[in-house]
């Protein structure tokens, strides 16, 4: 008997666990997003590629050593006056070393250029991470807002349904006309449609969040908390935020890397027609050696100086391209700085506006609820008209929606402000 009791208890607990809703908090959504985001993985891959290119560019400073070996079999060995000029079997092994001595900065600037591209890729990865963080926050807040709007729509429908039942009772008592009842019924259908729409928007918002964080829950889930509980802490004044933005934004770090890369590219273009000095050495071990069938070695070293005297003005064209690209980079950076300033100011003003609206709507919701209760009681006694009751219901719904929207705007504005100001 004890066995069966234990078995049924375990089965019940297991079924309850399967049926329990998974709660996704904002912190958990952020963690899941960073673990599963393909955009972050792509950005990290770009950093790895740039790091490999940097190592490749550094290799140009070091000597290049190559080795090869051959075996050749001749079917006929030429000779003079009966003396063979070689042997049928020929062996050779050779090692070559090349070391640039002076290249007028080409190798150095190429290495610097690869380093700047690596810095650019890191800045792009940082920007992608900050964008993802902001988007997860905004999408999570959208889920909370749509959920609260659904609850408001449900409450509004319940209120009008109760209103309809009271109107029917008053009609049967001869206190209101059939037109009054018909008006309430029409409004009840409208609010039912609004509820259906709110439920659909809540469902879409949830799917958008799961898609963004790349997560498939095993069971039913819900977003944890409310917009009021997730209220963002408003910190920082505008001058401080602007200063932080211009020192911390990854886009500016990327722009600086692009400007430095453009300078290196210009220096490389200008050095193309400059001379190059290269050291080369060869060591060979062969058989036969000097027409004798024996193994022996030989070596040689050389220093070569070369430069392009004329290449049809193609290098002049590369210099012009590099100079034009530098002008574009400088203009782009100036535009970026102006846009960053505008982003910070816009998000700051949006946050301040939302803060004032939250404070204004907090007391308004309580007053609207109290007013509706009074009007409902008076309507049941036939002391007020149907229009006055519906006005009170509408005032409550509007105040509740404005309150939730104000919190949503506050939270999203703070997320945008954190992103615009380069907050870590």
C-alpha positions as CSV (number, residue, x, y, z in Angstrom):
1,X,0.0,0.0,0.0
2,X,2.8,2.4,0.9
3,X,4.4,1.6,-2.5
4,X,1.3,2.6,-4.4
5,X,1.0,5.8,-2.3
6,X,4.6,6.7,-3.1
7,X,4.2,5.9,-6.8
8,X,1.0,8.0,-7.1
9,X,2.7,10.9,-5.2
10,X,5.8,10.8,-7.4
11,X,3.6,10.7,-10.5
12,X,1.6,13.7,-9.3
13,X,4.7,15.7,-8.6
14,X,6.2,14.8,-12.0
15,X,3.0,15.8,-13.8
16,X,2.9,19.1,-11.8
17,X,6.5,19.8,-12.8
18,X,5.8,19.2,-16.4
19,X,2.8,21.5,-16.3
20,X,4.5,24.3,-14.4
21,X,5.2,27.5,-16.3
22,X,8.8,28.5,-17.0
23,X,9.5,32.0,-15.8
24,X,11.9,34.0,-18.0
25,X,13.3,37.0,-16.2
26,X,15.1,39.8,-17.9
27,X,18.5,38.6,-16.5
28,X,17.8,35.1,-17.8
29,X,16.8,36.4,-21.3
30,X,20.0,38.4,-21.5
31,X,22.1,35.4,-20.5
32,X,20.3,33.1,-23.1
33,X,20.7,35.8,-25.8
34,X,24.5,36.1,-25.3
35,X,24.9,32.3,-25.2
36,X,22.8,31.6,-28.4
37,X,23.1,34.7,-30.5
38,X,24.4,33.9,-34.0
39,X,25.2,37.6,-34.5
40,X,27.6,37.5,-31.5
41,X,29.2,34.3,-32.8
42,X,29.7,35.9,-36.2
43,X,31.3,39.0,-34.6
44,X,33.6,36.8,-32.5
45,X,34.5,34.9,-35.7
46,X,35.4,38.2,-37.4
47,X,37.7,39.0,-34.5
48,X,39.4,35.6,-34.8
49,X,39.9,36.2,-38.6
50,X,41.4,39.6,-38.0
51,X,43.7,38.2,-35.3
52,X,44.9,35.6,-37.8
53,X,45.6,38.3,-40.4
54,X,47.6,40.2,-37.8
55,X,49.8,37.2,-37.2
56,X,50.1,36.7,-41.0
57,X,51.3,40.3,-41.4
58,X,53.8,40.0,-38.6
59,X,55.3,37.0,-40.4
60,X,56.5,39.3,-43.2
61,X,59.1,40.7,-40.7
62,X,60.7,37.2,-40.4
63,X,62.9,35.3,-42.9
64,X,61.3,33.0,-45.4
65,X,63.1,29.6,-45.5
66,X,62.3,27.0,-48.2
67,X,63.8,23.6,-48.8
68,X,63.5,21.2,-51.7
69,X,65.1,18.0,-53.0
70,X,65.2,16.3,-56.4
71,X,66.3,13.1,-58.0
72,X,66.8,12.9,-61.8
73,X,67.6,9.8,-63.9
74,X,69.1,10.4,-67.3
75,X,68.8,7.8,-70.1
76,X,71.8,9.3,-71.8
77,X,74.7,11.2,-70.3
78,X,76.4,13.6,-72.8
79,X,80.2,13.4,-73.1
80,X,83.2,14.8,-75.0
81,X,86.0,12.7,-76.4
82,X,84.8,9.7,-74.4
83,X,84.5,11.6,-71.1
84,X,81.0,11.7,-69.6
85,X,79.7,15.1,-68.6
86,X,77.8,13.9,-65.5
87,X,76.1,10.7,-64.3
88,X,72.9,8.9,-64.9
89,X,71.7,9.4,-61.3
90,X,71.5,13.0,-60.1
91,X,70.6,14.0,-56.5
92,X,70.2,17.5,-55.2
93,X,69.0,19.1,-51.9
94,X,68.7,22.9,-51.5
95,X,67.7,25.4,-48.9
96,X,66.9,29.0,-49.6
97,X,66.6,32.0,-47.2
98,X,65.1,35.4,-47.9
99,X,65.1,38.3,-45.5
100,X,63.8,41.8,-46.2
101,X,66.3,44.3,-44.9
102,X,64.5,47.6,-45.8
103,X,61.2,48.0,-47.6
104,X,60.5,51.7,-47.0
105,X,57.9,50.9,-44.3
106,X,55.7,48.6,-46.4
107,X,56.0,45.7,-44.1
108,X,55.7,47.8,-41.0
109,X,52.6,49.6,-42.3
110,X,51.1,46.4,-43.4
111,X,51.4,45.0,-39.9
112,X,49.9,48.2,-38.4
113,X,47.1,48.0,-40.9
114,X,46.3,44.4,-39.8
115,X,46.4,45.6,-36.2
116,X,43.9,48.4,-36.9
117,X,41.6,46.0,-38.7
118,X,41.7,43.7,-35.6
119,X,40.8,46.7,-33.4
120,X,37.9,47.5,-35.8
121,X,36.6,43.9,-35.5
122,X,36.7,44.1,-31.7
123,X,34.8,47.4,-31.7
124,X,32.2,45.8,-34.1
125,X,31.8,42.9,-31.7
126,X,31.4,45.3,-28.7
127,X,28.7,47.2,-30.7
128,X,26.9,44.0,-31.6
129,X,26.9,43.0,-27.9
130,X,25.5,46.4,-26.8
131,X,22.9,46.3,-29.6
132,X,21.8,42.8,-28.5
133,X,21.6,43.9,-24.8
134,X,19.4,46.9,-25.7
135,X,17.2,44.9,-28.1
136,X,16.6,42.1,-25.5
137,X,15.6,44.7,-22.9
138,X,13.2,46.5,-25.3
139,X,11.7,43.3,-26.5
140,X,11.3,42.0,-23.0
141,X,9.6,45.2,-22.0
142,X,7.3,44.9,-25.0
143,X,6.2,41.4,-23.8
144,X,5.4,42.9,-20.3
145,X,3.5,45.8,-21.9
146,X,1.5,43.6,-24.2
147,X,0.7,41.3,-21.2
148,X,-0.5,44.3,-19.1
149,X,-2.5,45.6,-22.0
150,X,-4.1,42.2,-22.3
151,X,-5.0,42.3,-18.6
152,X,-6.4,45.8,-18.9
153,X,-8.5,44.7,-21.9
154,X,-9.8,41.7,-20.0
155,X,-10.7,43.8,-17.0
156,X,-12.4,46.3,-19.3
157,X,-14.4,43.5,-20.9
158,X,-15.4,42.2,-17.4
159,X,-16.6,45.6,-16.4
160,X,-18.7,46.2,-19.5
161,X,-20.1,42.7,-19.2
162,X,-21.2,43.4,-15.6
163,X,-22.5,46.8,-16.9
164,X,-24.6,44.9,-19.5
165,X,-26.0,42.6,-16.9
166,X,-27.0,45.6,-14.7
167,X,-28.6,47.3,-17.7
168,X,-30.6,44.2,-18.5
169,X,-31.9,44.1,-14.9
170,X,-32.8,47.8,-15.0
171,X,-34.5,47.3,-18.4
172,X,-36.6,44.5,-16.9
173,X,-37.5,46.8,-14.0
174,X,-38.5,49.5,-16.5
175,X,-35.8,52.0,-15.5
176,X,-33.9,52.2,-18.8
177,X,-34.9,51.8,-22.4
178,X,-33.9,49.1,-24.9
179,X,-31.7,51.6,-26.7
180,X,-29.6,51.9,-23.5
181,X,-29.2,48.1,-23.3
182,X,-28.3,47.9,-27.0
183,X,-25.6,50.6,-26.7
184,X,-24.0,48.6,-23.8
185,X,-24.1,45.4,-25.8
186,X,-22.4,47.0,-28.8
187,X,-19.7,48.4,-26.5
188,X,-19.3,44.9,-25.0
189,X,-18.7,43.3,-28.4
190,X,-16.2,46.1,-29.2
191,X,-14.2,45.4,-26.0
192,X,-14.3,41.7,-26.7
193,X,-12.7,42.4,-30.1
194,X,-10.1,44.6,-28.3
195,X,-9.3,41.8,-26.0
196,X,-8.8,39.4,-28.9
197,X,-6.4,41.9,-30.5
198,X,-4.5,42.4,-27.2
199,X,-4.1,38.6,-26.8
200,X,-2.7,38.3,-30.3
201,X,-0.2,41.2,-29.8
202,X,0.9,39.5,-26.5
203,X,1.5,36.2,-28.4
204,X,3.4,37.9,-31.2
205,X,5.6,39.8,-28.7
206,X,6.4,36.5,-26.9
207,X,7.5,34.8,-30.1
208,X,9.7,37.8,-31.0
209,X,11.5,37.5,-27.7
210,X,12.1,33.8,-28.0
211,X,13.4,34.3,-31.6
212,X,15.7,37.1,-30.4
213,X,17.2,35.1,-27.5
214,X,17.3,31.9,-29.7
215,X,15.5,29.8,-27.1
216,X,12.8,27.1,-27.3
217,X,11.2,26.5,-23.9
218,X,10.2,22.9,-23.1
219,X,6.9,24.0,-21.6
220,X,4.6,27.0,-21.3
221,X,6.4,30.1,-20.2
222,X,5.8,33.7,-19.0
223,X,7.8,36.8,-18.6
224,X,8.8,37.4,-15.0
225,X,7.8,40.6,-13.3
226,X,5.9,43.7,-14.3
227,X,6.9,47.0,-15.9
228,X,6.7,48.7,-12.5
229,X,8.9,46.0,-10.9
230,X,11.4,46.3,-13.7
231,X,11.5,50.1,-13.4
232,X,14.8,51.4,-14.7
233,X,16.9,53.5,-12.3
234,X,17.4,56.9,-14.0
235,X,21.0,57.9,-13.5
236,X,23.3,60.5,-15.1
237,X,22.7,64.0,-16.3
238,X,23.1,65.1,-19.9
239,X,26.7,66.5,-19.8
240,X,27.9,63.4,-18.0
241,X,26.2,61.1,-20.4
242,X,27.6,62.9,-23.4
243,X,31.1,62.8,-22.0
244,X,30.8,59.0,-21.4
245,X,29.4,58.5,-24.9
246,X,32.3,60.2,-26.6
247,X,34.8,58.2,-24.6
248,X,33.1,54.8,-24.5
249,X,31.1,54.2,-27.7
250,X,32.5,51.3,-29.7
251,X,31.4,53.1,-32.9
252,X,33.9,55.8,-32.2
253,X,36.6,53.2,-31.5
254,X,35.8,51.7,-34.8
255,X,36.0,55.1,-36.5
256,X,39.4,55.8,-35.0
257,X,40.6,52.4,-36.2
258,X,39.3,53.1,-39.7
259,X,41.1,56.5,-39.7
260,X,44.4,54.9,-38.6
261,X,44.0,52.1,-41.1
262,X,43.4,54.7,-43.8
263,X,46.6,56.5,-42.9
264,X,48.6,53.2,-43.1
265,X,47.0,52.4,-46.4
266,X,48.0,55.9,-47.7
267,X,51.6,55.3,-46.5
268,X,51.8,51.9,-48.2
269,X,50.5,53.5,-51.5
270,X,53.1,56.2,-51.3
271,X,55.9,53.7,-50.7
272,X,55.1,51.4,-53.7
273,X,57.7,53.2,-55.9
274,X,60.4,53.3,-53.2
275,X,63.4,50.9,-53.3
276,X,63.4,47.5,-51.5
277,X,66.6,45.9,-50.1
278,X,66.5,42.1,-49.7
279,X,69.1,39.6,-48.4
280,X,69.0,36.1,-50.0
281,X,71.1,33.0,-49.3
282,X,71.3,29.5,-50.8
283,X,72.8,26.3,-49.5
284,X,72.9,23.2,-51.9
285,X,74.1,19.6,-51.4
286,X,74.3,17.6,-54.6
287,X,75.7,14.4,-56.2
288,X,77.4,14.4,-58.7
289,X,79.4,17.5,-57.9
290,X,81.6,19.2,-60.7
291,X,81.1,16.1,-62.8
292,X,82.4,13.8,-60.1
293,X,80.3,11.1,-58.5
294,X,80.5,12.3,-55.0
295,X,78.4,14.4,-52.5
296,X,79.5,17.9,-51.9
297,X,78.1,21.3,-50.9
298,X,77.9,24.8,-52.2
299,X,76.5,28.1,-51.0
300,X,76.0,31.7,-52.0
301,X,74.6,34.9,-50.6
302,X,73.3,38.0,-52.3
303,X,71.9,41.4,-51.5
304,X,69.5,42.8,-54.0
305,X,68.1,46.4,-54.4
306,X,65.1,46.9,-56.6
307,X,62.4,49.5,-57.1
308,X,59.7,50.2,-59.7
309,X,60.9,53.0,-61.9
310,X,57.6,53.4,-63.9
311,X,54.3,51.5,-63.7
312,X,52.1,53.5,-65.9
313,X,50.9,55.9,-63.2
314,X,48.9,53.1,-61.6
315,X,50.5,53.8,-58.2
316,X,49.5,57.5,-58.5
317,X,45.9,56.2,-58.9
318,X,46.3,54.1,-55.7
319,X,47.5,57.2,-53.8
320,X,44.5,59.2,-55.1
321,X,42.2,56.5,-53.9
322,X,43.8,56.4,-50.4
323,X,43.6,60.2,-50.1
324,X,39.9,60.2,-51.2
325,X,39.2,57.4,-48.7
326,X,40.8,59.4,-45.9
327,X,38.5,62.3,-46.7
328,X,35.5,60.0,-46.6
329,X,36.6,58.6,-43.2
330,X,37.0,62.0,-41.7
331,X,33.5,63.1,-42.9
332,X,32.0,59.9,-41.6
333,X,33.5,60.3,-38.2
334,X,32.2,63.9,-38.0
335,X,28.7,62.7,-38.9
336,X,29.0,59.8,-36.4
337,X,29.8,62.2,-33.6
338,X,26.8,64.4,-34.4
339,X,24.5,61.4,-34.5
340,X,25.8,60.1,-31.2
341,X,25.1,63.5,-29.6
342,X,21.6,63.5,-31.0
343,X,21.0,59.9,-29.9
344,X,22.0,60.7,-26.3
345,X,19.9,63.9,-26.2
346,X,16.9,62.2,-27.7
347,X,17.0,59.2,-25.3
348,X,17.6,61.6,-22.3
349,X,14.6,63.7,-23.2
350,X,12.4,60.6,-23.7
351,X,13.4,59.3,-20.3
352,X,12.7,62.6,-18.5
353,X,9.3,62.8,-20.2
354,X,8.4,59.3,-19.2
355,X,9.5,60.0,-15.6
356,X,7.0,62.9,-15.3
357,X,4.2,60.8,-16.9
358,X,4.8,57.9,-14.4
359,X,4.4,60.3,-11.5
360,X,1.4,61.9,-13.0
361,X,-0.5,58.7,-13.8
362,X,0.2,56.9,-10.5
363,X,-2.4,58.8,-8.6
364,X,-4.7,59.1,-11.6
365,X,-5.3,55.3,-11.8
366,X,-6.4,55.2,-8.1
367,X,-8.7,58.1,-8.6
368,X,-10.2,56.6,-11.7
369,X,-10.9,53.3,-9.9
370,X,-12.6,55.1,-7.0
371,X,-14.6,57.2,-9.4
372,X,-15.8,54.1,-11.3
373,X,-16.9,52.3,-8.1
374,X,-19.0,55.4,-7.1
375,X,-20.6,55.7,-10.5
376,X,-21.4,52.0,-10.7
377,X,-23.2,52.1,-7.4
378,X,-25.2,55.1,-8.4
379,X,-26.0,53.6,-11.8
380,X,-27.4,50.5,-10.1
381,X,-29.8,52.8,-8.2
382,X,-30.7,54.6,-11.4
383,X,-29.2,57.9,-10.3
384,X,-26.8,58.4,-13.2
385,X,-27.1,57.8,-16.9
386,X,-25.5,55.1,-19.0
387,X,-23.2,57.6,-20.7
388,X,-21.7,58.7,-17.3
389,X,-21.0,55.1,-16.4
390,X,-19.3,54.4,-19.7
391,X,-17.2,57.6,-19.4
392,X,-16.0,56.4,-16.0
393,X,-15.1,53.0,-17.4
394,X,-13.3,54.6,-20.3
395,X,-11.4,56.9,-18.0
396,X,-10.1,54.0,-15.9
397,X,-9.0,52.0,-19.0
398,X,-7.2,55.0,-20.4
399,X,-5.5,55.8,-17.2
400,X,-4.3,52.2,-16.8
401,X,-3.0,52.0,-20.3
402,X,-1.3,55.4,-19.9
403,X,0.3,54.2,-16.7
404,X,1.7,51.0,-18.2
405,X,2.8,52.9,-21.4
406,X,4.6,55.4,-19.3
407,X,6.6,52.7,-17.5
408,X,7.3,51.0,-20.8
409,X,8.6,54.3,-22.3
410,X,10.7,54.9,-19.1
411,X,12.3,51.4,-19.3
412,X,12.9,51.5,-23.0
413,X,14.2,55.1,-22.9
414,X,16.7,54.1,-20.2
415,X,17.8,51.1,-22.3
416,X,18.3,53.3,-25.3
417,X,20.2,55.9,-23.1
418,X,22.5,53.2,-21.8
419,X,23.3,52.2,-25.4
420,X,23.7,55.7,-26.7
421,X,26.0,56.7,-23.8
422,X,28.1,53.6,-24.1
423,X,27.3,52.2,-20.7
424,X,29.1,48.9,-19.9
